[in-house]
Amino acid sequence: MTAGRLLDVVRGRSGAVLAQWIAAQPQPWRDEVTVAAFDPFRGYANALRTALPAATRVLDAFHVTRLGFAAVDDVRRRVQQESTGHRGRKHDPLYRIRRVLRRGHEHLTDLAWDRLLTGLDVGDVDGQVAAAWIAAQDLRLIYRATNRQDAERRLYRWLVHCADSDLPELHRLARTIDGWREELLAYFDTAGVSNGPTEAMNLIIKKVKRTGHGFRNFDNYRLRLLLHCGVDWHTPQPTRIRGRLPRLAA
């Protein structure tokens, strides 16, 4: 996709499918691709490395943030199970703040802060959920760095913090992020490129699919999507007809 336009629709979501599609494109087109943003999936990364070796690969910031909050959810569920002996229920203190735990700290109101601190005081006796929440917030703050050098320092401190913790969920998260170190830091070399436009296009695709109540024929599905999302229709704007103002009632 370029300039908010859908390029094609193919079957499958594997790295091999992506590599085959890129290889089928003309060489001049491939040479013009300089940056590629993607989700943290090794299949896509390997396909881009093979098919577009000169392009800079950027790990999408939204998905990095989501990995951090997913680790918070994992810690919350484990602590909840260990302390209560069952899955979260609506009156459990940690379960009641599960949505607050997934917000950025700058978006919390005073009421949300009170709910968060109360739930942690009652349900997080050992402070494990709080430690994971702080790590997730610090992971988000890496993207507030002013340049790549600043981001590298923040990332290093964050990795050390996770390694020094006693939480297996943070250890696993740190290994995952460290494996994507170069792709994460490439965000600061490309003026903050992300695959946000791709996600926006996916929402439009899902809307088209819902409007059609699903598609059994893939060729028809592909054609509908390309006509709706892949063509820049230069339709002239019709002249607005100025009608007579309605007569006021006596």
Accessible surface in RSA format (square Angstrom, percent):
REM  Atomic radii and reference values for relative SASA: ProtOr
REM  Chains: A
REM  Algorithm: Lee & Richards
REM  Probe-radius: 1.40
REM  Slices: 20
REM RES _ NUM      All-atoms   Total-Side   Main-Chain    Non-polar    All polar
REM                ABS   REL    ABS   REL    ABS   REL    ABS   REL    ABS   REL
RES MET A   1    70.79  36.7  16.73  11.1  54.05 128.7  15.98  13.6  54.81  72.6
RES THR A   2    82.03  58.3  76.11  77.2   5.92  14.1  51.49  69.2  30.54  46.2
RES ALA A   3   103.59  95.2  49.90  77.0  53.70 122.2  71.49 100.7  32.10  85.0
RES GLY A   4    47.28  58.3   0.00   N/A  47.28  58.3  22.12  60.7  25.16  56.4
RES ARG A   5    95.10  39.9  94.86  48.4   0.24   0.6  14.06  19.2  81.04  49.1
RES LEU A   6    21.31  11.9  18.50  13.2   2.81   7.1  18.50  13.0   2.81   7.6
RES LEU A   7    61.66  34.3  37.50  26.8  24.17  60.7  39.83  28.0  21.83  58.7
RES ASP A   8    40.97  28.7  24.10  24.0  16.88  39.9   5.29  12.5  35.68  35.6
RES VAL A   9    22.94  15.1  17.49  15.8   5.45  13.1  21.70  18.9   1.24   3.4
RES VAL A  10    66.43  43.7  49.05  44.4  17.38  41.9  51.44  44.7  14.99  40.6
RES ARG A  11   163.94  68.8 150.50  76.7  13.44  32.0  65.94  90.1  98.00  59.4
RES GLY A  12    50.34  62.1   0.00   N/A  50.34  62.1  28.76  78.9  21.58  48.3
RES ARG A  13   206.30  86.6 187.72  95.7  18.58  44.2  75.64 103.4 130.67  79.2
RES SER A  14    49.87  42.1  45.92  61.3   3.95   9.1  42.08  89.6   7.79  10.9
RES GLY A  15     9.58  11.8   0.00   N/A   9.58  11.8   5.88  16.1   3.70   8.3
RES ALA A  16    62.36  57.3  49.37  76.2  12.99  29.6  56.81  80.0   5.55  14.7
RES VAL A  17    35.88  23.6  34.84  31.5   1.04   2.5  35.11  30.5   0.77   2.1
RES LEU A  18    50.12  27.9  46.98  33.6   3.14   7.9  49.80  35.0   0.32   0.9
RES ALA A  19    25.86  23.8  24.19  37.3   1.67   3.8  24.53  34.5   1.33   3.5
RES GLN A  20   124.26  69.5 114.33  83.6   9.92  23.6  44.51  94.7  79.75  60.5
RES TRP A  21    46.58  18.7  40.66  19.7   5.92  13.9  45.06  24.0   1.52   2.5
RES ILE A  22     5.45   3.1   5.45   4.1   0.00   0.0   5.45   3.9   0.00   0.0
RES ALA A  23    60.20  55.4  43.71  67.5  16.49  37.5  44.03  62.0  16.16  42.8
RES ALA A  24    82.37  75.7  43.15  66.6  39.22  89.2  55.00  77.5  27.37  72.5
RES GLN A  25    39.96  22.3  36.20  26.5   3.76   8.9   0.21   0.4  39.75  30.1
RES PRO A  26    84.43  61.5  72.90  66.5  11.53  41.9  84.28  69.6   0.16   1.0
RES GLN A  27    92.27  51.6  87.66  64.1   4.61  11.0  48.70 103.7  43.57  33.0
RES PRO A  28    92.82  67.6  87.76  80.0   5.06  18.4  91.85  75.8   0.97   6.0
RES TRP A  29    81.73  32.8  76.59  37.1   5.14  12.1  60.85  32.4  20.88  33.9
RES ARG A  30    54.98  23.1  50.06  25.5   4.92  11.7   3.39   4.6  51.59  31.3
RES ASP A  31    95.06  66.6  66.84  66.5  28.22  66.7  32.48  76.4  62.58  62.4
RES GLU A  32   138.95  79.8 115.11  87.1  23.84  56.8  43.84  84.8  95.11  77.7
RES VAL A  33    35.99  23.7  26.39  23.9   9.60  23.1  31.22  27.1   4.77  12.9
RES THR A  34    91.41  65.0  85.45  86.6   5.96  14.2  62.99  84.6  28.42  43.0
RES VAL A  35    52.27  34.4  31.87  28.8  20.40  49.2  31.87  27.7  20.40  55.3
RES ALA A  36    14.65  13.5   8.90  13.7   5.74  13.1  14.65  20.6   0.00   0.0
RES ALA A  37    27.95  25.7   3.61   5.6  24.34  55.4   3.61   5.1  24.34  64.5
RES PHE A  38    10.84   5.4   7.45   4.6   3.39   8.8  10.84   6.6   0.00   0.0
RES ASP A  39    40.15  28.1  39.14  39.0   1.01   2.4   9.23  21.7  30.92  30.8
RES PRO A  40    38.24  27.9  13.85  12.6  24.40  88.7  14.01  11.6  24.23 150.6
RES PHE A  41    90.80  45.4  89.05  55.2   1.76   4.6  90.80  55.1   0.00   0.0
RES ARG A  42   102.34  43.0 100.05  51.0   2.29   5.5  61.49  84.0  40.86  24.8
RES GLY A  43    17.95  22.1   0.00   N/A  17.95  22.1  15.28  41.9   2.67   6.0
RES TYR A  44    49.74  23.2  49.74  28.3   0.00   0.0  32.31  24.3  17.43  21.5
RES ALA A  45     0.00   0.0   0.00   0.0   0.00   0.0   0.00   0.0   0.00   0.0
RES ASN A  46    75.14  51.8  73.80  71.3   1.34   3.2  26.19  63.0  48.96  47.3
RES ALA A  47     5.53   5.1   0.75   1.2   4.78  10.9   5.03   7.1   0.49   1.3
RES LEU A  48    11.70   6.5  11.70   8.4   0.00   0.0  11.70   8.2   0.00   0.0
RES ARG A  49    98.76  41.5  93.98  47.9   4.78  11.4  55.97  76.5  42.79  25.9
RES THR A  50   108.64  77.3  85.40  86.6  23.23  55.4  66.95  89.9  41.69  63.0
RES ALA A  51    18.53  17.0   3.18   4.9  15.35  34.9  11.34  16.0   7.20  19.1
RES LEU A  52    11.54   6.4   9.12   6.5   2.42   6.1  11.42   8.0   0.12   0.3
RES PRO A  53   101.50  74.0  77.45  70.6  24.05  87.4  78.61  64.9  22.89 142.3
RES ALA A  54   100.22  92.1  64.79 100.0  35.43  80.6  75.42 106.2  24.80  65.7
RES ALA A  55     7.15   6.6   0.59   0.9   6.56  14.9   0.73   1.0   6.42  17.0
RES THR A  56    54.60  38.8  48.23  48.9   6.37  15.2  22.75  30.6  31.85  48.1
RES ARG A  57    51.91  21.8  45.10  23.0   6.81  16.2   1.90   2.6  50.00  30.3
RES VAL A  58     0.00   0.0   0.00   0.0   0.00   0.0   0.00   0.0   0.00   0.0
RES LEU A  59     0.00   0.0   0.00   0.0   0.00   0.0   0.00   0.0   0.00   0.0
RES ASP A  60     2.51   1.8   2.51   2.5   0.00   0.0   0.00   0.0   2.51   2.5
RES ALA A  61    18.84  17.3  18.69  28.8   0.15   0.4  18.84  26.5   0.00   0.0
RES PHE A  62   123.29  61.7 114.97  71.2   8.31  21.6 121.04  73.4   2.24   6.4
RES HIS A  63    12.35   6.8  11.51   8.0   0.84   2.1   4.44   4.6   7.92   9.2
RES VAL A  64     0.03   0.0   0.03   0.0   0.00   0.0   0.03   0.0   0.00   0.0
RES THR A  65    30.42  21.6  28.97  29.4   1.45   3.5  19.81  26.6  10.61  16.0
RES ARG A  66   119.56  50.2 116.17  59.2   3.40   8.1  33.03  45.1  86.54  52.4
RES LEU A  67    52.58  29.3  49.98  35.8   2.60   6.5  50.19  35.2   2.39   6.4
RES GLY A  68     0.76   0.9   0.00   N/A   0.76   0.9   0.26   0.7   0.50   1.1
RES PHE A  69    13.03   6.5  13.03   8.1   0.00   0.0  13.03   7.9   0.00   0.0
RES ALA A  70    39.34  36.2  37.59  58.0   1.76   4.0  39.01  54.9   0.34   0.9
RES ALA A  71     6.87   6.3   4.64   7.2   2.23   5.1   6.28   8.8   0.59   1.6
RES VAL A  72     0.12   0.1   0.12   0.1   0.00   0.0   0.12   0.1   0.00   0.0
RES ASP A  73    13.84   9.7  13.84  13.8   0.00   0.0   2.01   4.7  11.83  11.8
RES ASP A  74    54.95  38.5  48.90  48.7   6.04  14.3  12.12  28.5  42.82  42.7
RES VAL A  75     0.00   0.0   0.00   0.0   0.00   0.0   0.00   0.0   0.00   0.0
RES ARG A  76    12.51   5.3  12.51   6.4   0.00   0.0   0.00   0.0  12.51   7.6
RES ARG A  77   127.06  53.3 122.66  62.5   4.40  10.5  53.40  73.0  73.66  44.6
RES ARG A  78    63.71  26.8  56.37  28.7   7.35  17.5  50.12  68.5  13.59   8.2
RES VAL A  79    11.90   7.8  11.82  10.7   0.07   0.2  11.82  10.3   0.07   0.2
RES GLN A  80     6.39   3.6   6.12   4.5   0.27   0.6   2.10   4.5   4.29   3.3
RES GLN A  81    83.92  46.9  79.92  58.4   4.00   9.5  38.96  82.9  44.95  34.1
RES GLU A  82   117.01  67.2  79.73  60.3  37.28  88.8  47.86  92.6  69.15  56.5
RES SER A  83    77.01  65.1  35.10  46.8  41.91  96.5  40.92  87.1  36.09  50.6
RES THR A  84    54.28  38.6  25.86  26.2  28.42  67.7  34.00  45.7  20.28  30.7
RES GLY A  85    56.94  70.2   0.00   N/A  56.94  70.2  29.91  82.1  27.03  60.5
RES HIS A  86    44.55  24.3  40.62  28.2   3.93  10.0  30.24  31.2  14.30  16.6
RES ARG A  87   202.81  85.2 196.00  99.9   6.81  16.2  76.64 104.7 126.17  76.5
RES GLY A  88    22.62  27.9   0.00   N/A  22.62  27.9   0.41   1.1  22.21  49.7
RES ARG A  89   146.52  61.5 141.63  72.2   4.89  11.7  52.42  71.6  94.09  57.0
RES LYS A  90   149.27  72.8 137.64  84.5  11.63  27.7  81.21  73.1  68.06  72.5
RES HIS A  91   139.20  76.1 123.40  85.8  15.80  40.4  93.01  95.9  46.19  53.7
RES ASP A  92    18.54  13.0  17.77  17.7   0.77   1.8   1.50   3.5  17.04  17.0
RES PRO A  93    40.39  29.4  35.78  32.6   4.61  16.8  40.00  33.0   0.39   2.4
RES LEU A  94     3.42   1.9   3.29   2.4   0.12   0.3   3.29   2.3   0.12   0.3
RES TYR A  95    60.67  28.3  60.67  34.5   0.00   0.0  24.77  18.6  35.91  44.3
RES ARG A  96   144.79  60.8 133.55  68.1  11.24  26.8  20.56  28.1 124.24  75.3
RES ILE A  97     4.88   2.8   4.81   3.6   0.06   0.2   4.88   3.5   0.00   0.0
RES ARG A  98    55.30  23.2  55.01  28.0   0.28   0.7  14.57  19.9  40.72  24.7
RES ARG A  99   160.36  67.3 156.66  79.9   3.70   8.8  61.47  84.0  98.89  59.9
RES VAL A 100     0.37   0.2   0.37   0.3   0.00   0.0   0.37   0.3   0.00   0.0
RES LEU A 101     0.00   0.0   0.00   0.0   0.00   0.0   0.00   0.0   0.00   0.0
RES ARG A 102    97.63  41.0  80.47  41.0  17.16  40.9  33.61  45.9  64.03  38.8
RES ARG A 103    93.72  39.4  89.41  45.6   4.31  10.3  30.54  41.7  63.18  38.3
RES GLY A 104     5.45   6.7   0.00   N/A   5.45   6.7   0.10   0.3   5.36  12.0
RES HIS A 105    60.09  32.8  56.32  39.1   3.77   9.6  40.86  42.1  19.23  22.4
RES GLU A 106    75.01  43.1  40.20  30.4  34.81  82.9  45.10  87.2  29.91  24.4
RES HIS A 107   122.31  66.8 101.18  70.3  21.14  54.1  71.93  74.1  50.38  58.6
RES LEU A 108    16.63   9.3   0.00   0.0  16.63  41.8   0.19   0.1  16.45  44.3
RES THR A 109    85.91  61.1  78.37  79.4   7.54  18.0  77.92 104.7   7.99  12.1
RES ASP A 110   121.64  85.2 115.74 115.2   5.90  14.0  36.30  85.4  85.34  85.1
RES LEU A 111   128.47  71.5 123.97  88.7   4.50  11.3 125.91  88.4   2.57   6.9
RES ALA A 112     4.85   4.5   3.31   5.1   1.54   3.5   4.49   6.3   0.37   1.0
RES TRP A 113    83.95  33.7  83.95  40.6   0.00   0.0  70.33  37.5  13.61  22.1
RES ASP A 114    85.72  60.0  82.60  82.2   3.11   7.4  23.87  56.2  61.84  61.7
RES ARG A 115   101.91  42.8  94.72  48.3   7.19  17.1  40.29  55.1  61.62  37.3
RES LEU A 116     1.11   0.6   1.11   0.8   0.00   0.0   1.11   0.8   0.00   0.0
RES LEU A 117    93.58  52.1  93.43  66.8   0.15   0.4  93.56  65.7   0.02   0.1
RES THR A 118    82.52  58.7  79.88  81.0   2.64   6.3  57.51  77.2  25.01  37.8
RES GLY A 119     5.19   6.4   0.00   N/A   5.19   6.4   4.78  13.1   0.41   0.9
RES LEU A 120    18.90  10.5  17.28  12.4   1.62   4.1  17.50  12.3   1.40   3.8
RES ASP A 121   114.19  80.0  87.70  87.3  26.49  62.6  29.83  70.2  84.36  84.1
RES VAL A 122    96.41  63.4  76.93  69.6  19.48  46.9  81.54  70.8  14.87  40.3
RES GLY A 123    10.74  13.2   0.00   N/A  10.74  13.2   7.86  21.6   2.88   6.5
RES ASP A 124     9.32   6.5   1.12   1.1   8.20  19.4   0.06   0.2   9.26   9.2
RES VAL A 125   130.30  85.7  98.70  89.4  31.60  76.1 102.78  89.3  27.52  74.6
RES ASP A 126   116.31  81.5  80.99  80.6  35.32  83.5  24.09  56.7  92.22  92.0
RES GLY A 127    28.50  35.2   0.00   N/A  28.50  35.2  21.94  60.2   6.57  14.7
RES GLN A 128    37.73  21.1  35.63  26.0   2.10   5.0  14.18  30.2  23.55  17.9
RES VAL A 129     0.00   0.0   0.00   0.0   0.00   0.0   0.00   0.0   0.00   0.0
RES ALA A 130    27.51  25.3  27.50  42.4   0.02   0.0  27.51  38.7   0.00   0.0
RES ALA A 131    31.86  29.3  27.80  42.9   4.06   9.2  31.36  44.2   0.50   1.3
RES ALA A 132     0.71   0.7   0.00   0.0   0.71   1.6   0.00   0.0   0.71   1.9
RES TRP A 133    20.91   8.4  20.91  10.1   0.00   0.0  20.91  11.1   0.00   0.0
RES ILE A 134    85.38  48.6  84.88  63.2   0.50   1.2  85.38  61.5   0.00   0.0
RES ALA A 135     0.03   0.0   0.03   0.0   0.00   0.0   0.03   0.0   0.00   0.0
RES ALA A 136     2.19   2.0   0.71   1.1   1.47   3.4   0.73   1.0   1.45   3.8
RES GLN A 137     8.21   4.6   8.21   6.0   0.00   0.0   8.21  17.5   0.00   0.0
RES ASP A 138    55.52  38.9  52.01  51.8   3.51   8.3  12.83  30.2  42.69  42.6
RES LEU A 139     0.55   0.3   0.54   0.4   0.01   0.0   0.54   0.4   0.01   0.0
RES ARG A 140    37.92  15.9  33.25  16.9   4.67  11.1   6.14   8.4  31.78  19.3
RES LEU A 141    53.11  29.6  53.11  38.0   0.00   0.0  53.11  37.3   0.00   0.0
RES ILE A 142     1.80   1.0   1.80   1.3   0.00   0.0   1.80   1.3   0.00   0.0
RES TYR A 143    34.30  16.0  18.02  10.3  16.28  42.4  18.02  13.5  16.28  20.1
RES ARG A 144   128.23  53.8 108.26  55.2  19.97  47.5  45.00  61.5  83.23  50.4
RES ALA A 145    11.82  10.9   0.00   0.0  11.82  26.9   0.00   0.0  11.82  31.3
RES THR A 146   119.34  84.9  82.17  83.3  37.17  88.6  78.20 105.0  41.14  62.2
RES ASN A 147    67.18  46.3  62.71  60.6   4.47  10.8  27.32  65.8  39.86  38.5
RES ARG A 148    51.17  21.5  48.58  24.8   2.59   6.2  21.67  29.6  29.50  17.9
RES GLN A 149   104.94  58.7 103.76  75.8   1.18   2.8  44.06  93.8  60.88  46.2
RES ASP A 150    21.60  15.1  21.60  21.5   0.00   0.0   4.03   9.5  17.57  17.5
RES ALA A 151     0.00   0.0   0.00   0.0   0.00   0.0   0.00   0.0   0.00   0.0
RES GLU A 152    68.98  39.6  64.88  49.1   4.10   9.8  20.78  40.2  48.20  39.4
RES ARG A 153   132.32  55.6 127.63  65.1   4.69  11.2  60.27  82.4  72.04  43.7
RES ARG A 154    65.46  27.5  61.48  31.3   3.98   9.5  12.66  17.3  52.81  32.0
RES LEU A 155     0.21   0.1   0.21   0.1   0.00   0.0   0.21   0.1   0.00   0.0
RES TYR A 156   139.60  65.2 139.60  79.4   0.00   0.0  97.03  72.9  42.58  52.5
RES ARG A 157   141.28  59.3 133.88  68.2   7.40  17.6  69.90  95.5  71.38  43.3
RES TRP A 158     7.77   3.1   2.85   1.4   4.92  11.6   7.39   3.9   0.39   0.6
RES LEU A 159    20.70  11.5  18.53  13.3   2.17   5.5  18.89  13.3   1.81   4.9
RES VAL A 160    59.68  39.3  57.40  52.0   2.27   5.5  59.64  51.8   0.04   0.1
RES HIS A 161    77.00  42.1  70.05  48.7   6.94  17.8  52.70  54.3  24.30  28.3
RES CYS A 162     0.00   0.0   0.00   0.0   0.00   0.0   0.00   0.0   0.00   0.0
RES ALA A 163    67.41  62.0  45.48  70.2  21.93  49.9  49.30  69.4  18.11  48.0
RES ASP A 164   111.27  77.9  81.09  80.7  30.18  71.4  32.89  77.4  78.38  78.2
RES SER A 165    21.95  18.5   8.54  11.4  13.41  30.9  18.15  38.6   3.80   5.3
RES ASP A 166   135.91  95.2 109.84 109.3  26.08  61.7  36.43  85.7  99.48  99.2
RES LEU A 167     8.40   4.7   8.40   6.0   0.00   0.0   8.40   5.9   0.00   0.0
RES PRO A 168    72.71  53.0  69.32  63.2   3.40  12.3  70.71  58.4   2.00  12.5
RES GLU A 169    12.31   7.1  10.99   8.3   1.32   3.1   2.37   4.6   9.94   8.1
RES LEU A 170     0.66   0.4   0.66   0.5   0.00   0.0   0.66   0.5   0.00   0.0
RES HIS A 171    59.95  32.8  56.95  39.6   3.00   7.7  40.96  42.2  18.99  22.1
RES ARG A 172   115.20  48.4 114.99  58.6   0.21   0.5  52.11  71.2  63.09  38.2
RES LEU A 173    11.21   6.2   7.43   5.3   3.78   9.5  10.87   7.6   0.34   0.9
RES ALA A 174    10.83  10.0  10.23  15.8   0.61   1.4  10.55  14.9   0.29   0.8
RES ARG A 175   162.78  68.3 148.28  75.6  14.50  34.5  78.24 106.9  84.54  51.2
RES THR A 176    52.02  37.0  42.36  42.9   9.66  23.0  30.71  41.2  21.31  32.2
RES ILE A 177     0.00   0.0   0.00   0.0   0.00   0.0   0.00   0.0   0.00   0.0
RES ASP A 178    61.90  43.4  52.52  52.3   9.37  22.2   5.95  14.0  55.95  55.8
RES GLY A 179    42.99  53.0   0.00   N/A  42.99  53.0  27.78  76.2  15.21  34.1
RES TRP A 180    10.42   4.2  10.42   5.0   0.00   0.0   1.56   0.8   8.86  14.4
RES ARG A 181    83.37  35.0  82.33  42.0   1.04   2.5  25.57  34.9  57.80  35.0
RES GLU A 182   107.71  61.8 103.24  78.1   4.46  10.6  58.93 114.0  48.77  39.8
RES GLU A 183    14.58   8.4  13.94  10.5   0.64   1.5   2.76   5.3  11.82   9.7
RES LEU A 184     0.18   0.1   0.18   0.1   0.00   0.0   0.18   0.1   0.00   0.0
RES LEU A 185     3.32   1.8   3.32   2.4   0.00   0.0   3.32   2.3   0.00   0.0
RES ALA A 186     6.96   6.4   6.96  10.7   0.00   0.0   6.96   9.8   0.00   0.0
RES TYR A 187    45.03  21.0  45.01  25.6   0.02   0.0   9.48   7.1  35.54  43.8
RES PHE A 188    37.12  18.6   9.61   5.9  27.51  71.6  14.06   8.5  23.06  66.0
RES ASP A 189    86.47  60.6  49.35  49.1  37.13  87.8  26.68  62.8  59.79  59.6
RES THR A 190    22.08  15.7   7.17   7.3  14.91  35.5  16.40  22.0   5.67   8.6
RES ALA A 191   107.51  98.9  60.40  93.2  47.11 107.2  78.64 110.7  28.87  76.5
RES GLY A 192    29.08  35.9   0.00   N/A  29.08  35.9   7.35  20.2  21.73  48.7
RES VAL A 193    49.16  32.3  43.19  39.1   5.97  14.4  49.16  42.7   0.00   0.0
RES SER A 194    45.87  38.8  31.95  42.6  13.92  32.1  11.77  25.1  34.10  47.8
RES ASN A 195    12.16   8.4   9.23   8.9   2.93   7.0   6.25  15.0   5.91   5.7
RES GLY A 196    34.80  42.9   0.00   N/A  34.80  42.9  30.27  83.1   4.54  10.2
RES PRO A 197    78.88  57.5  69.61  63.5   9.26  33.7  76.07  62.8   2.81  17.4
RES THR A 198    56.09  39.9  56.07  56.8   0.01   0.0  39.06  52.5  17.03  25.7
RES GLU A 199    62.10  35.7  61.12  46.2   0.98   2.3  28.12  54.4  33.97  27.7
RES ALA A 200    53.47  49.2  48.50  74.8   4.97  11.3  50.54  71.2   2.93   7.8
RES MET A 201    14.61   7.6  13.60   9.0   1.01   2.4  13.82  11.8   0.79   1.0
RES ASN A 202    53.62  37.0  52.95  51.2   0.67   1.6  10.19  24.5  43.43  42.0
RES LEU A 203   119.91  66.8 115.42  82.6   4.50  11.3 115.77  81.3   4.14  11.2
RES ILE A 204    70.89  40.3  69.44  51.7   1.45   3.5  70.82  51.0   0.07   0.2
RES ILE A 205    25.67  14.6  25.67  19.1   0.00   0.0  25.67  18.5   0.00   0.0
RES LYS A 206   117.10  57.1 115.57  70.9   1.53   3.7  65.16  58.7  51.94  55.3
RES LYS A 207   127.95  62.4 127.82  78.4   0.13   0.3  70.64  63.6  57.31  61.0
RES VAL A 208    11.54   7.6   9.44   8.5   2.10   5.1  11.54  10.0   0.00   0.0
RES LYS A 209    97.83  47.7  97.67  59.9   0.16   0.4  43.67  39.3  54.16  57.7
RES ARG A 210   159.56  67.0 144.60  73.7  14.97  35.6  78.67 107.5  80.90  49.0
RES THR A 211    94.59  67.3  73.49  74.5  21.09  50.3  67.09  90.1  27.50  41.6
RES GLY A 212    26.39  32.5   0.00   N/A  26.39  32.5  12.13  33.3  14.26  31.9
RES HIS A 213   174.20  95.2 137.55  95.6  36.65  93.8 101.66 104.8  72.54  84.4
RES GLY A 214    32.28  39.8   0.00   N/A  32.28  39.8  19.73  54.1  12.55  28.1
RES PHE A 215    42.88  21.5  10.10   6.3  32.79  85.3  13.71   8.3  29.17  83.5
RES ARG A 216   254.41 106.8 212.00 108.1  42.41 101.0  88.68 121.2 165.73 100.4
RES ASN A 217    86.79  59.8  78.83  76.2   7.95  19.2  24.74  59.6  62.04  60.0
RES PHE A 218    41.87  20.9  34.73  21.5   7.15  18.6  37.59  22.8   4.29  12.3
RES ASP A 219   104.96  73.5  99.11  98.6   5.85  13.8  30.35  71.4  74.60  74.4
RES ASN A 220    68.17  47.0  63.64  61.5   4.52  10.9  16.83  40.5  51.34  49.6
RES TYR A 221    36.35  17.0  36.35  20.7   0.00   0.0  22.77  17.1  13.58  16.7
RES ARG A 222    87.05  36.5  87.05  44.4   0.00   0.0  10.51  14.4  76.53  46.4
RES LEU A 223    98.39  54.8  98.26  70.3   0.13   0.3  98.26  69.0   0.13   0.3
RES ARG A 224   101.61  42.7  99.87  50.9   1.74   4.1  23.56  32.2  78.04  47.3
RES LEU A 225     1.12   0.6   1.12   0.8   0.00   0.0   1.12   0.8   0.00   0.0
RES LEU A 226    31.84  17.7  31.79  22.7   0.04   0.1  31.79  22.3   0.04   0.1
RES LEU A 227    77.77  43.3  75.84  54.3   1.94   4.9  75.92  53.3   1.85   5.0
RES HIS A 228   114.65  62.7  89.00  61.9  25.65  65.6  54.64  56.3  60.01  69.8
RES CYS A 229    12.59   9.5   0.18   0.2  12.41  29.2   7.12  18.0   5.47   5.9
RES GLY A 230    16.47  20.3   0.00   N/A  16.47  20.3   1.15   3.2  15.32  34.3
RES VAL A 231    64.66  42.6  49.60  44.9  15.06  36.3  52.60  45.7  12.07  32.7
RES ASP A 232    76.02  53.3  60.59  60.3  15.43  36.5  15.40  36.2  60.63  60.5
RES TRP A 233   155.80  62.5 133.58  64.7  22.22  52.2 127.84  68.2  27.96  45.4
RES HIS A 234   162.18  88.6 126.25  87.8  35.93  91.9  93.25  96.1  68.94  80.2
RES THR A 235   106.93  76.1  81.15  82.3  25.78  61.4  65.97  88.6  40.96  61.9
RES PRO A 236   113.37  82.6  96.79  88.2  16.58  60.3 108.58  89.7   4.79  29.8
RES GLN A 237   163.52  91.4 136.30  99.6  27.22  64.8  55.43 118.0 108.10  82.0
RES PRO A 238   105.67  77.0  85.25  77.7  20.42  74.2  96.47  79.7   9.20  57.2
RES THR A 239   127.78  90.9 104.06 105.5  23.73  56.5  74.59 100.2  53.19  80.4
RES ARG A 240   223.95  94.0 197.43 100.6  26.51  63.1  78.11 106.8 145.83  88.4
RES ILE A 241   158.49  90.2 134.26 100.0  24.23  58.4 137.96  99.3  20.53  55.7
RES ARG A 242   227.37  95.5 195.55  99.7  31.82  75.8  74.63 102.0 152.75  92.6
RES GLY A 243    53.36  65.8   0.00   N/A  53.36  65.8  35.10  96.3  18.26  40.9
RES ARG A 244   228.79  96.1 189.99  96.8  38.80  92.4  80.03 109.4 148.76  90.2
RES LEU A 245   150.03  83.6 138.60  99.2  11.43  28.7 139.04  97.6  10.99  29.6
RES PRO A 246   113.31  82.6  93.65  85.4  19.66  71.5 104.84  86.6   8.47  52.7
RES ARG A 247   227.16  95.4 191.93  97.8  35.23  83.9  80.24 109.7 146.91  89.0
RES LEU A 248   161.48  89.9 143.21 102.5  18.27  45.9 145.07 101.9  16.41  44.2
RES ALA A 249   103.18  94.9  65.32 100.8  37.86  86.1  75.60 106.5  27.58  73.1
RES ALA A 250   151.91 139.7  71.77 110.7  80.15 182.3 110.42 155.5  41.49 109.9
END  Absolute sums over single chains surface
CHAIN  1 A    16253.2      13462.4       2790.7       9097.3       7155.9
END  Absolute sums over all chains
TOTAL         16253.2      13462.4       2790.7       9097.3       7155.9
